[in-house]
Amino acid sequence: MRRALLLLVLCTGLVFADPHWTLYVNNQRFDATMGGQDTMRVDVRAFTHALGLPLAKNEAGQVTVDGQVLDGVTTTDGTDYAPLKNLVAVAGLRMETHPDLQMIDIRPKAVAMSAEELRRQMLHAYTVSTWPQMDYLYKLVRETLEQRLGLKLDHPVVTHWVTLADIRGMAGADGYGYSTAHVRGMDVASLDLYVPFGLSPSLTLHSMAHELGHCWQYDHGIFSAEPLKMEGFAEWVASKVLESLTMSGELQVMKANVYAQYRDGLVYFQNIDRSGGTSAVLQEMLKSRK
Ligand SMILES: [Zn+2]
């Protein structure tokens, strides 16, 4: 992970106009599908393999997943297909549908884990690699933003924990080739937050908080202020979160960012914070509202 590339985050984005629905299973693009959103059917063998689910046939010749009979199986060219919805129901999977992105996201069943267990895991983690770890860090950032900074978001934020390859694929053709986290959604009902697995816990917190800073801007109708203010504000939000969580190492990294809009933008808002506090920073940012 190159630090220099860390905050090359696309701050604007367009909802894709792709006429085809894309299915993600366990964070990976899954292509063995037929049909669109409601009628989507998937290759049962490939699908269960992607999720590590036990697939078998019972004595009556019915296909079973995790010991339960799967309805609606049909065979095309020797491959068994079943309605995605039936598989989700039988295996107790989590399914999120995002009509604006024409994307369906399938995740494994949630693992019940205590906060204590998660904290222990995180202390020893080099990289954030599981859903519960991501959810835990995200909760930490949201709580810090709301309780210590008083930053509330009206729009719901839909979280997507993805791969670095997914993030790279989202970067647009406008010169920004890379980002570690990404927000899409402008005048829409919800904001989409993308953060990749595989970063350190501190960098993950940094990325989440930075992107939520952009969410606050979008939430307040600020989409296109000058880069120094867009990025500087997001970095200031991240710095406040990292400060609250006493993660000083990541704060040092921030100050050394090679991109001026991030580094100097942070200093710009820190100076306002020093003289007028959080409310002065927010007032300054709100001046950019169109
Ligand atoms: Zn940004």
Residues whose N, C-alpha, C, O or C-beta is under 5 A from the ligand:
A	BS01	ZN	L7 V9 E231 A234
